[in-house]
Each structure stands twice: as structure tokens, then as C-alpha cells.
Amino acid sequence: MQEETDGPQQIYDADTAQRYDTPGTGMFAPEVLAPTVERLAGLAGDGAALEFAIGTGRVAVPLAARGVPVTGIELSPPMVARLRAKADEATIPVVMGDMATTVAPGAYTLVYLVYNTISNLLTQAEQVECFRNAARHLGPGGRFVIELWVPELRKLPPGQAATVWHSEPGYLGLDTYDVLRQRVVSHHFHFDETGQARLDRSPHRYIWPAELDLMAQLAGFELEARHADWSGAEFTDESRSHVSVYRLPQQA
Ligand SMILES: C[S@@+](CC[C@H](N)C(=O)[O-])C[C@H]1O[C@@H](n2cnc3c(N)ncnc32)[C@H](O)[C@@H]1O
């Protein structure tokens, strides 16, 4: 099953950008952001970081405040407008464009792409290009960090094309699968107090960790580390997502 949905520029429009930041809670909670920023700062070392799909600067703003120079690449002008309310162009420069192909000036020790966003590229070819673009920005020993969920196909019984992955008062999240094309559409239903629902949908191409490693290899990276979260929890067969660190060889 596959519904037609908008692309990233329609999904990350002014309305979504306006609602994106939830200071102090959800993906903006200190317990989420503090370990993320600590890990990325450690991996950047004394160098600069480049965030693919920087969005409103959820991670880039605290990482820059932590002393790491951060540049971004981003497709959505409204998301960058929200970032600009928090950091100016001199503090966090952003190049507008597609993270699979756009080149940002500068030298970087770290490129990172978090919050499942590599899956917004809907073909394997674009996802491989994204790895190649990360490598293009790095010198020998440079790192590319990806945060991505593990596809939940074990929850999809034969003959069924949808799973409910989150249910709480006021919110229902369900995914519809096209397993032939390795695609999933996430449907987010938000209910107001009158019972009216707002539906946000986003299409993704899901990637198994092993396929991700092969994409990395095609771009010249080696897997340096994989954990279940930003604090370094062990990645197991029950882990729902992973933080994977890829590294270019020290010798060019
Ligand atoms: C889930 S948000 C993540 C934003 C930010 N990295 C964060 O962690 O909060 C996804 C972002 O990816 C951007 N995006 C999607 N596809 C993109 C592409 N091909 N190139 C650049 N940005 C893209 C969207 O505009 C949106 O800002």
C-alpha cells in the first residue's frame, strides 16, 4: 500500500515550522538533547561540524553554544526562518539545498544527520549520494553520524500493510508499508478537545542497519561504532533505533 504524499518542502512548510519546536519537552527535552550534544561535541573534537537537514536548529543551536562551529544544509526556508530566530547567519551559516548533493564551504571533522532524516530521501540512489556528499565534506579520519530507527517489520503480519506505532490521548501514529519499494508513510493524527483530527503525513524509505553500512562502504566509510542511543547503550536485536558513527580511513 502506498499513498501519494507531499515532498519535504510541502511537509516542512510555514505551519509545520511554526509548530516544530517544543522547548523543554519531546525531542527538545534536556534528557534527549544533552547526551546528543555531548556525543557530537566529542566526535567533532577540535574541528567544525556540518548538519545535514539542520531544520530549526534543535541540535545545532546547543551544539554551537557548546563551542563547536556548526554549519547547516537545509531544504526548507520556513524551518531556517525559525532557526534564524535563535541564531544569526554568522553564528550558524546555512546553505539552502538538498543534503544529497549540496556542498557547504569549509572544512569539517564531523557531518551528522539525525532524527531519522536520511529516510526522507526516498530512493536508495539518493541515500547513497547522501553518504558520498558527507564524505565530500570530510578529510581523512572524518566522521559521519546517523541517527535512524530500525524498521519495525516484525510488527507487520502477513497480509497486513499498517501498524499503529504510538497511541496516547490526543495522538495516534500509524505507518503504512510498501514492502516492495521499501517505503513507509507515517501518519500522525492529532486530536483537539472537540475530537477533530489534524493529519500530518510523511513518506520515508526505511533502511536496515546492514544496508546503511553498505551505503557507507560505497562512499569510503567504515563503521566505527553503533549504539542504541546517544549515551552509548548497547545496540541489541530489540533496539528500536541506533546512532551509527562512520569514519573515513586516516590515510587518504
Ligand atoms: C525531522 S526534521 C529534523 C530537523 C533537525 N535535524 C532536528 O533534528 O530537529 C527533518 C528536516 O529535514 C529537512 N529535509 C528533508 N529532506 C531534505 C533534503 N533532501 N535536503 C535537506 N534537508 C531536507 C526538512 O526540511 C526538515 O527540516
The ligand as a Tripos MOL2 file, in Angstrom:
@<TRIPOS>MOLECULE
LIG
   27    29     1     0     0
SMALL
NO_CHARGES

@<TRIPOS>ATOM
      1 C1         12.6440   15.8240   11.2620 C.3       1 LIG1
      2 S1         13.3100   17.3480   10.7100 S.3       1 LIG1
      3 C2         14.8990   17.2960   11.5120 C.3       1 LIG1
      4 C3         15.4880   18.6760   11.7190 C.3       1 LIG1
      5 C4         16.6940   18.6920   12.6450 C.3       1 LIG1
      6 N1         17.8070   17.9510   12.0830 N.3       1 LIG1
      7 C5         16.3370   18.1430   14.0070 C.2       1 LIG1
      8 O1         16.9780   17.2120   14.4410 O.co2     1 LIG1
      9 O2         15.4250   18.6800   14.6290 O.co2     1 LIG1
     10 C6         13.6960   16.9930    9.0350 C.3       1 LIG1
     11 C7         14.3150   18.1520    8.2910 C.3       1 LIG1
     12 O3         14.9100   17.6350    7.1010 O.3       1 LIG1
     13 C8         14.7370   18.5840    6.0660 C.3       1 LIG1
     14 N2         14.9490   17.8600    4.8050 N.ar      1 LIG1
     15 C9         14.2170   16.8310    4.3100 C.ar      1 LIG1
     16 N3         14.7630   16.3780    3.1690 N.ar      1 LIG1
     17 C10        15.8700   17.1260    2.9370 C.ar      1 LIG1
     18 C11        16.8580   17.1320    1.9140 C.ar      1 LIG1
     19 N4         16.8040   16.2670    0.9030 N.pl3     1 LIG1
     20 N5         17.8700   18.0330    1.9990 N.ar      1 LIG1
     21 C12        17.9250   18.9200    3.0250 C.ar      1 LIG1
     22 N6         17.0040   18.9630    4.0300 N.ar      1 LIG1
     23 C13        15.9980   18.0730    3.9870 C.ar      1 LIG1
     24 C14        13.3390   19.0970    6.3030 C.3       1 LIG1
     25 O4         13.0950   20.3210    5.6270 O.3       1 LIG1
     26 C15        13.3480   19.2280    7.8260 C.3       1 LIG1
     27 O5         13.8320   20.4860    8.2310 O.3       1 LIG1
@<TRIPOS>BOND
     1     1     2 1
     2     2     3 1
     3     2    10 1
     4     3     4 1
     5     4     5 1
     6     5     6 1
     7     5     7 1
     8     7     8 2
     9     7     9 1
    10    10    11 1
    11    11    12 1
    12    11    26 1
    13    12    13 1
    14    13    14 1
    15    13    24 1
    16    14    15 ar
    17    14    23 ar
    18    15    16 ar
    19    16    17 ar
    20    17    18 ar
    21    17    23 ar
    22    18    19 1
    23    18    20 ar
    24    20    21 ar
    25    21    22 ar
    26    22    23 ar
    27    24    25 1
    28    24    26 1
    29    26    27 1
@<TRIPOS>SUBSTRUCTURE
     1 LIG1         1 GROUP 0 **** ****
